[in-house]
Amino acid sequence: MMDIMWHTYINATSIDEVLQSLKEKGEHARVIAGGTDLILELERGVRKGIETVIDVTRIPDLDKITIDEDGIIHLGPLVTHNHCVESKLIRERAYPLARAAWEVGAPQIRNRGTIAGNLITASPANDTITPLMALGASVTLRSINQTRTVALKDFYTGVRKTVMQPDEMLVDISFPAMKTTQRGTFIKLALRRAQAISLVDVAILLDLDSDSVSSASITLGAVAPTIIHAPEAEKYLEGKKLTDDVIAEAARLTMDASKPIDDIRGSAAYRKEMIRVCTARGLKSIRDGKERDGMPDDAVLLWGKQTMDAGQLTIRESSNSIDATVNGKKYSLKNGHEKTLLRFLREDVGLTGTKEGCAEGECGACTVFLDGKAVMACLVPAPRAHGAEVMTIEGLSDLTPAPLPEGEGILHPVQEAFIKHGAVQCGYCTPGFIMSAAMLMEEKENPTKNEIEQAITGNLCRCTGYYKIVQAIEDAQAMAEVRHG
């Protein structure tokens, strides 16, 4: 891992402060919100020459989802994927976006990754671009000198390329709310059920007049340098009923619109065929009223019952201290400004229970709680902990007041359950699993097996088939009730 990821880290408290910094630093500055893409881009050298990182997560009211009097939905630049998953407005009036947001990564990633960041990264495999393109979204960009609104279809110029200028910040995402006559969905195919990049994805939005299609919008991801429409299929569907034959032809026309490549994850021929299959599945699900099947009504977020406001703070120079509360203890440390939170906790705070498995947000071994939400510490900049509350595996036992016999310390019910069920083999991934399970118990009083599986989608174990882990989490709630009963 790189020793120095940036030279200056600014925790901005206003958009004006961000714009001024961007004007001064130009191409050597980058705005960071979730950081789930940017941290990896910096480590891998995809974004070169970045010396200043401007953290916008301290700016109030940028995480709002609203609808105006004209029926236009607005997403602030700090709206995360889990905000969209949780939002009743998005589920009801922009369902393809809610579905796509839920398909992204794992709960820890969705707690940090923002929709705006997903759009700006500009990978054609980024899930939320596809439904937003189908919904006719636009983005508003601000600089010191101007504010401009750009249709999403005009925002992209190629793979990881947009029309954004170095001095601009994305301040709003807007799109018309779905009408009562509209139905839509999002279908993703990946190499794994979770924590996987789209091999292909399809967003479908239909305006229905009785049982006929009056207009259609079909967009495709991961099959061209940018997200594209399937115009011939859209035109073909107009005025037609969704019979099996019509669906088959529309799916074929959609397949023909795709322009995939061969790569390590799949061949072009396979991708084209899967576009046909996914389009047919999506159209049939809309016709049969089953487009919401598989999407949980109350998805696991890995948020606590109360999340905390990190407050408005500013760090202007990297020599300033990082003042954080970790496991209830206050720390003020001069080091760590150029690191991830994972390395800061291990190397500077001295808490080594949080493990580094992949350093890419794939394995979940570094799961910690940041201001009441489970996150991957390897994808959080260490200065983000300034003024924040962090909990690691070492502090988890403090969540329960009931001690074990003298000399044995205090364990959280999840920790006890892992011991009882032998849910530990090499143990390297265990801290991450326990952290995810503990947050699930805080979020859901009696989680179902499906909810347990949702909660640990971001945690990988290379030793086991997960059966003992699931059993332990199932039993942890009963053990907690006995302890407190």
TORSE-731528 format. One line per 2 residues: their letters; for each residue x, y, z of C-alpha. Coordinates in Angstrom, 2 decimals, always signed. Example, Ala and Ser with C-alpha at 12.3 -4.5 7.8 and 13.67 -1.06 7.14 Angstrom:
AS> +12.30 -4.50 +7.80  +13.67 -1.06 +7.14;
//
This chain:
MM> +0.00 +0.00 +0.00  +1.22 +3.52 -0.71;
DI> +2.71 +5.38 +2.27  +1.43 +8.81 +1.17;
MW> -1.92 +9.09 -0.59  -2.22 +12.90 -0.53;
HT> -0.32 +15.84 +0.91  -3.17 +18.07 +2.13;
YI> -6.55 +17.02 +3.44  -9.30 +19.62 +3.85;
NA> -12.50 +18.93 +5.78  -14.68 +21.55 +4.10;
TS> -17.69 +23.07 +5.86  -19.36 +24.83 +2.92;
ID> -19.69 +24.49 -0.83  -18.06 +27.90 -1.26;
EV> -15.00 +26.60 +0.60  -14.87 +23.59 -1.72;
LQ> -15.13 +25.72 -4.85  -12.43 +28.11 -3.67;
SL> -10.11 +25.20 -2.93  -10.80 +23.66 -6.35;
KE> -10.06 +26.98 -8.02  -6.77 +27.31 -6.17;
KG> -5.58 +23.71 -6.56  -6.98 +22.91 -10.01;
EH> -6.16 +19.47 -11.38  -4.14 +18.63 -8.27;
AR> -7.28 +18.55 -6.07  -10.10 +16.05 -5.82;
VI> -13.39 +16.11 -3.93  -14.01 +13.06 -1.73;
AG> -17.31 +11.96 -0.19  -17.61 +8.20 +0.25;
GT> -14.15 +7.53 -1.13  -15.01 +3.96 -2.10;
DL> -13.79 +4.64 -5.66  -11.28 +7.44 -5.11;
IL> -9.17 +5.66 -2.49  -8.63 +2.75 -4.88;
EL> -7.99 +5.07 -7.83  -5.27 +6.85 -5.88;
ER> -3.68 +3.61 -4.72  -3.71 +2.13 -8.21;
GV> -2.47 +5.28 -9.90  -5.64 +5.77 -11.94;
RK> -5.85 +9.35 -10.63  -2.35 +10.80 -10.83;
GI> -1.05 +14.06 -9.44  -3.69 +14.46 -6.72;
ET> -2.06 +16.37 -3.87  -5.11 +17.82 -2.11;
VI> -8.23 +15.95 -1.08  -11.32 +17.97 -0.15;
DV> -13.71 +16.09 +2.12  -17.30 +17.35 +1.72;
TR> -18.94 +15.07 +4.29  -18.91 +17.83 +6.94;
IP> -21.15 +20.10 +4.86  -24.71 +20.03 +6.27;
DL> -27.86 +19.13 +4.32  -26.14 +17.61 +1.27;
DK> -27.55 +14.15 +2.01  -31.19 +15.08 +1.33;
IT> -33.58 +13.39 -1.08  -36.44 +15.73 -2.03;
ID> -39.16 +16.22 -4.62  -40.14 +19.68 -5.80;
ED> -43.53 +21.07 -6.83  -42.86 +20.13 -10.46;
GI> -42.40 +16.46 -9.58  -38.62 +16.54 -9.96;
IH> -36.63 +14.44 -7.52  -33.35 +15.90 -6.26;
LG> -30.45 +13.97 -4.74  -27.82 +15.92 -2.83;
PL> -24.16 +15.09 -3.49  -23.88 +13.19 -0.17;
VT> -26.83 +10.87 -0.79  -25.46 +7.37 -0.40;
HN> -26.63 +4.14 -1.96  -28.19 +3.13 +1.36;
HC> -30.04 +6.44 +1.53  -31.70 +5.46 -1.76;
VE> -32.37 +1.92 -0.54  -34.06 +3.29 +2.57;
SK> -35.95 +6.15 +0.89  -39.69 +5.59 +0.49;
LI> -39.73 +8.29 -2.20  -37.07 +6.55 -4.29;
RE> -38.67 +3.14 -3.86  -42.07 +4.44 -4.94;
RA> -41.16 +7.05 -7.56  -37.76 +5.86 -8.87;
YP> -37.75 +2.14 -8.23  -35.04 +1.22 -10.79;
LA> -32.63 +3.48 -8.90  -33.54 +1.93 -5.53;
RA> -32.99 -1.54 -6.97  -29.65 -0.58 -8.51;
AW> -28.47 +1.07 -5.29  -29.31 -2.10 -3.37;
EV> -27.31 -4.18 -5.85  -24.14 -2.15 -5.22;
GA> -21.42 -3.80 -3.15  -22.40 -4.61 +0.42;
PQ> -24.00 -2.65 +3.27  -20.65 -1.24 +4.42;
IR> -19.95 +0.06 +0.91  -23.47 +1.41 +0.48;
NR> -23.10 +3.33 +3.76  -20.19 +5.33 +2.34;
GT> -20.47 +5.28 -1.44  -22.51 +8.16 -2.88;
IA> -24.64 +8.27 -6.00  -22.76 +11.39 -7.10;
GN> -19.43 +9.60 -6.72  -20.75 +6.67 -8.73;
LI> -21.69 +9.03 -11.56  -18.39 +10.92 -11.49;
TA> -16.23 +7.79 -11.52  -17.84 +7.21 -14.92;
SP> -17.25 +3.50 -15.27  -19.79 +1.99 -17.70;
AN> -20.20 -0.84 -15.15  -21.27 +1.51 -12.33;
DT> -24.78 +0.38 -11.47  -26.64 +3.60 -10.68;
IT> -25.78 +5.40 -13.92  -27.95 +3.00 -15.94;
PL> -31.28 +3.66 -14.14  -30.60 +7.38 -13.83;
MA> -30.01 +7.53 -17.58  -33.30 +5.71 -18.14;
LG> -35.05 +8.16 -15.80  -33.74 +11.13 -17.80;
AS> -31.49 +12.51 -15.07  -29.36 +15.65 -15.16;
VT> -26.49 +16.82 -12.97  -25.81 +20.35 -11.76;
LR> -22.17 +21.44 -11.68  -20.90 +24.48 -9.82;
SI> -17.66 +26.43 -9.92  -16.69 +29.85 -8.62;
NQ> -17.67 +31.37 -11.95  -20.77 +29.46 -13.05;
TR> -23.50 +26.92 -12.41  -24.55 +24.64 -15.25;
TV> -26.92 +21.72 -15.64  -25.94 +18.86 -17.93;
AL> -28.16 +16.00 -19.05  -26.63 +12.72 -17.97;
KD> -26.66 +11.54 -21.58  -24.27 +14.40 -22.39;
FY> -22.17 +14.07 -19.23  -19.99 +11.18 -20.41;
TG> -17.35 +11.34 -23.14  -15.83 +7.88 -22.70;
VR> -14.69 +5.31 -20.17  -14.06 +7.20 -16.91;
KT> -14.34 +10.50 -18.77  -16.88 +13.28 -18.21;
VM> -17.36 +16.93 -19.13  -16.63 +18.03 -15.54;
QP> -13.91 +20.63 -15.21  -11.25 +20.47 -12.46;
DE> -12.79 +23.47 -10.66  -16.35 +22.07 -10.61;
ML> -18.32 +20.25 -7.94  -21.43 +18.18 -8.60;
VD> -24.06 +19.76 -6.33  -27.33 +18.14 -7.46;
IS> -28.75 +15.17 -9.34  -32.29 +15.65 -10.65;
FP> -34.81 +13.60 -12.61  -38.59 +13.40 -13.07;
AM> -40.36 +11.15 -10.59  -42.05 +8.17 -12.19;
KT> -45.69 +8.81 -13.06  -48.44 +6.54 -11.79;
TQ> -48.62 +5.01 -15.28  -44.93 +4.15 -15.30;
RG> -43.29 +0.94 -14.16  -39.64 +0.01 -14.22;
TF> -36.88 -2.21 -12.97  -33.15 -2.85 -12.97;
IK> -31.54 -6.19 -13.76  -27.91 -6.90 -12.95;
LA> -25.79 -9.91 -13.86  -22.45 -10.36 -12.08;
LR> -20.02 -13.15 -11.29  -21.17 -13.27 -7.65;
RA> -24.48 -12.58 -5.91  -22.94 -9.68 -3.99;
QA> -19.79 -7.55 -3.94  -19.37 -7.83 -7.70;
IS> -19.12 -5.44 -10.64  -21.80 -5.72 -13.30;
LV> -21.00 -8.08 -16.14  -24.04 -6.49 -17.79;
DV> -26.97 -4.51 -16.44  -30.24 -3.25 -17.88;
AI> -32.65 -0.55 -16.69  -36.17 -0.51 -18.09;
LL> -38.80 +2.21 -17.71  -42.18 +1.77 -19.39;
DL> -45.14 +4.12 -19.58  -48.21 +1.92 -19.83;
DS> -51.61 +2.81 -21.25  -53.91 +0.05 -20.04;
DS> -51.93 -3.04 -21.07  -50.01 -1.41 -23.94;
VS> -46.67 +0.42 -23.89  -47.01 +4.09 -24.77;
SA> -43.28 +4.82 -24.38  -40.18 +2.96 -23.30;
SI> -36.70 +3.74 -22.03  -34.12 +0.94 -22.02;
TL> -30.53 +1.60 -20.99  -27.57 -0.75 -20.88;
GA> -24.49 -0.85 -18.68  -21.09 -2.53 -19.12;
VA> -21.61 -3.16 -22.84  -20.18 +0.04 -24.35;
PT> -17.72 +2.80 -23.36  -20.64 +4.67 -21.76;
II> -24.19 +3.83 -20.72  -26.28 +3.56 -23.88;
HA> -29.93 +3.38 -24.90  -31.48 +0.68 -27.06;
PE> -33.42 +3.04 -29.38  -34.76 +0.45 -31.81;
AE> -36.15 -1.65 -28.97  -37.66 +1.46 -27.35;
KY> -39.37 +2.41 -30.60  -40.51 -1.13 -31.29;
LE> -42.32 -1.42 -27.95  -44.45 +1.68 -28.49;
GK> -48.12 +0.81 -28.89  -47.60 -2.89 -28.28;
KL> -48.79 -5.26 -25.59  -46.12 -7.19 -23.72;
TD> -46.80 -10.58 -25.22  -44.13 -13.24 -25.17;
DV> -43.37 -12.63 -28.86  -43.09 -8.85 -28.38;
IA> -40.82 -9.30 -25.37  -38.61 -11.72 -27.31;
EA> -38.23 -9.29 -30.21  -37.60 -6.31 -27.94;
AR> -34.94 -8.32 -26.12  -33.29 -9.22 -29.43;
LT> -33.26 -5.59 -30.54  -31.78 -4.57 -27.20;
MD> -29.06 -7.19 -27.60  -28.25 -5.79 -31.05;
AS> -27.81 -2.32 -29.55  -25.05 -3.52 -27.21;
KP> -21.39 -3.19 -28.15  -19.51 -5.23 -25.54;
ID> -15.87 -6.25 -25.43  -14.05 -9.40 -24.40;
DI> -12.32 -9.11 -21.04  -11.27 -11.25 -18.11;
RG> -14.83 -11.27 -16.68  -16.66 -12.39 -19.83;
SA> -16.66 -12.58 -23.60  -18.47 -10.13 -25.86;
AY> -20.68 -12.93 -27.17  -21.71 -13.94 -23.65;
RK> -22.44 -10.35 -22.70  -24.66 -9.84 -25.76;
EM> -26.64 -12.97 -24.98  -27.01 -11.96 -21.34;
IR> -28.33 -8.55 -22.39  -31.03 -10.38 -24.32;
VC> -31.82 -12.63 -21.35  -31.84 -9.83 -18.78;
TA> -34.01 -7.58 -20.95  -36.53 -10.36 -21.44;
RG> -36.58 -11.05 -17.70  -37.08 -7.39 -16.91;
LK> -39.93 -6.93 -19.39  -41.67 -10.09 -18.20;
SI> -41.36 -9.04 -14.56  -43.00 -5.70 -15.33;
RD> -45.77 -7.36 -17.33  -46.46 -9.85 -14.55;
GK> -46.23 -7.27 -11.76  -43.19 -9.00 -10.26;
ER> -40.48 -6.39 -10.82  -40.06 -5.89 -7.08;
DG> -39.52 -9.58 -6.35  -36.24 -10.19 -4.57;
MP> -35.95 -6.63 -3.27  -36.48 -6.65 +0.52;
DD> -39.11 -4.27 +1.87  -36.89 -3.43 +4.83;
AV> -33.34 -3.97 +3.63  -30.43 -4.40 +6.01;
LL> -28.45 -1.15 +6.14  -26.05 -1.81 +9.04;
WG> -27.02 +1.51 +10.58  -27.46 +1.78 +14.28;
KQ> -30.71 +3.01 +15.75  -29.06 +6.40 +16.02;
TM> -26.32 +7.71 +13.79  -24.19 +10.64 +14.83;
DA> -23.42 +13.96 +13.19  -19.69 +14.37 +12.86;
GQ> -20.07 +18.12 +13.14  -18.54 +20.96 +11.20;
LT> -14.78 +20.94 +11.44  -11.95 +22.16 +9.29;
IR> -8.44 +20.77 +8.87  -6.34 +23.05 +6.76;
ES> -2.88 +21.57 +7.18  -1.76 +17.96 +7.38;
SN> +0.29 +18.81 +10.50  -2.86 +19.30 +12.59;
SI> -3.93 +16.50 +14.90  -6.68 +13.99 +14.27;
DA> -8.94 +14.22 +17.31  -11.17 +11.18 +17.40;
TV> -13.13 +9.15 +19.92  -12.25 +5.49 +19.47;
NG> -14.08 +2.94 +21.61  -15.16 +5.72 +23.94;
KK> -11.60 +6.99 +24.51  -10.43 +10.32 +23.13;
YS> -7.29 +10.39 +21.00  -5.36 +13.36 +19.62;
LK> -2.70 +12.20 +17.19  -0.43 +14.14 +14.86;
NG> +0.20 +11.20 +12.54  -1.98 +9.41 +10.02;
HE> -3.20 +12.22 +7.77  -2.01 +10.52 +4.59;
KT> -3.41 +7.10 +5.52  -6.62 +5.15 +5.46;
LL> -8.62 +4.74 +8.65  -7.58 +1.07 +8.71;
RF> -3.87 +1.88 +8.85  -4.47 +4.75 +11.29;
LR> -6.27 +2.46 +13.73  -3.63 -0.25 +13.52;
ED> -0.45 +1.81 +13.29  -1.21 +5.01 +15.20;
VG> -3.99 +4.13 +17.64  -2.49 +0.68 +18.23;
LT> -5.71 -1.31 +17.79  -4.81 -4.31 +15.65;
GT> -8.06 -6.24 +15.98  -9.30 -4.64 +12.74;
KE> -7.69 -6.68 +9.98  -6.46 -5.90 +6.48;
GC> -7.54 -8.66 +4.13  -7.76 -7.05 +0.71;
AE> -7.46 -3.26 +1.23  -10.01 -2.90 -1.57;
GE> -13.36 -3.08 +0.23  -13.93 -6.65 -0.89;
CG> -13.48 -8.81 +2.21  -14.98 -6.89 +5.15;
AC> -12.20 -7.90 +7.59  -11.70 -4.20 +8.36;
TV> -15.33 -3.44 +9.26  -15.68 -0.78 +11.95;
FL> -18.43 +1.60 +13.05  -18.00 +5.22 +12.00;
DG> -20.52 +7.60 +13.54  -22.94 +4.73 +14.06;
KA> -22.65 +3.05 +10.65  -20.69 -0.01 +9.59;
VM> -18.00 +0.86 +7.04  -14.91 -0.65 +5.47;
AC> -12.01 +1.10 +7.21  -9.69 +0.46 +4.26;
LV> -11.78 +2.83 +2.12  -12.14 +5.67 +4.64;
PA> -9.49 +8.42 +4.82  -8.03 +8.64 +8.31;
PR> -8.69 +12.41 +8.63  -12.41 +11.64 +8.31;
AH> -12.17 +10.31 +11.86  -11.43 +13.84 +13.13;
GA> -14.35 +14.77 +15.37  -15.98 +11.41 +14.75;
EV> -16.78 +8.38 +16.88  -15.21 +5.10 +15.85;
MT> -15.79 +1.67 +17.31  -13.58 -1.31 +16.59;
IE> -13.74 -4.94 +17.66  -11.78 -4.04 +20.81;
GL> -14.60 -1.77 +21.98  -17.51 -4.01 +21.04;
SD> -17.81 -5.58 +24.47  -18.61 -2.15 +25.88;
LT> -21.96 -2.33 +24.12  -23.19 -4.77 +26.77;
PA> -23.17 -4.05 +30.51  -23.27 -7.66 +31.64;
PL> -19.82 -9.08 +32.58  -18.70 -12.66 +32.40;
PE> -17.18 -14.25 +35.53  -14.27 -12.33 +37.04;
GE> -11.08 -12.64 +35.05  -12.82 -13.51 +31.81;
GI> -13.60 -9.98 +30.65  -16.77 -8.90 +28.89;
LH> -18.01 -10.30 +25.61  -20.74 -9.16 +23.27;
PV> -23.45 -11.80 +22.69  -22.21 -12.25 +19.12;
QE> -18.72 -13.00 +20.41  -20.13 -15.53 +22.88;
AF> -22.19 -17.15 +20.13  -19.17 -17.48 +17.83;
IK> -17.33 -19.31 +20.59  -20.30 -21.54 +21.42;
HG> -20.88 -22.57 +17.80  -17.23 -22.84 +16.79;
AV> -17.78 -20.20 +14.12  -14.05 -19.41 +14.00;
QC> -11.41 -21.22 +11.98  -8.26 -19.25 +11.15;
GY> -9.97 -16.25 +12.76  -8.65 -13.59 +10.41;
CT> -12.07 -12.60 +9.08  -13.80 -13.00 +12.44;
PG> -13.58 -9.38 +13.68  -15.35 -8.15 +10.54;
FI> -18.11 -10.75 +10.79  -18.66 -9.96 +14.46;
MS> -18.86 -6.22 +13.79  -21.42 -6.70 +11.00;
AA> -23.47 -9.07 +13.14  -23.40 -6.73 +16.14;
ML> -24.67 -3.83 +14.06  -27.37 -6.08 +12.60;
ME> -28.53 -6.90 +16.14  -28.75 -3.19 +16.90;
EK> -30.71 -2.55 +13.72  -33.03 -5.57 +13.78;
EN> -34.42 -6.99 +17.02  -34.98 -10.48 +15.62;
PT> -33.21 -10.76 +12.28  -34.31 -13.49 +9.91;
KN> -31.87 -15.82 +8.22  -32.23 -13.79 +5.03;
EI> -31.42 -10.59 +6.90  -28.37 -12.26 +8.45;
EQ> -27.21 -13.25 +4.99  -27.75 -9.67 +3.78;
AI> -25.73 -8.33 +6.70  -22.66 -10.45 +5.96;
TG> -22.61 -10.08 +2.16  -19.62 -7.79 +2.60;
NL> -17.69 -10.26 +4.74  -15.69 -13.05 +3.13;
CR> -14.41 -16.18 +4.85  -11.94 -18.39 +3.01;
CT> -12.11 -21.26 +5.51  -15.77 -22.17 +5.81;
GY> -19.12 -22.44 +4.15  -20.61 -19.84 +6.51;
YK> -23.03 -22.31 +8.14  -21.57 -21.99 +11.64;
IV> -21.31 -18.23 +11.26  -24.99 -17.92 +10.35;
QA> -25.97 -20.26 +13.18  -23.97 -18.21 +15.66;
IE> -25.61 -14.96 +14.59  -29.04 -16.61 +14.76;
DA> -28.32 -17.71 +18.32  -26.75 -14.44 +19.46;
QA> -30.09 -12.70 +19.87  -31.41 -15.50 +22.11;
MA> -28.22 -15.38 +24.16  -28.59 -11.59 +24.58;
EV> -32.19 -12.01 +25.74  -31.15 -14.59 +28.31;
RH> -28.35 -12.35 +29.56  -30.59 -9.32 +29.96;
G> -33.67 -11.25 +31.04;
//
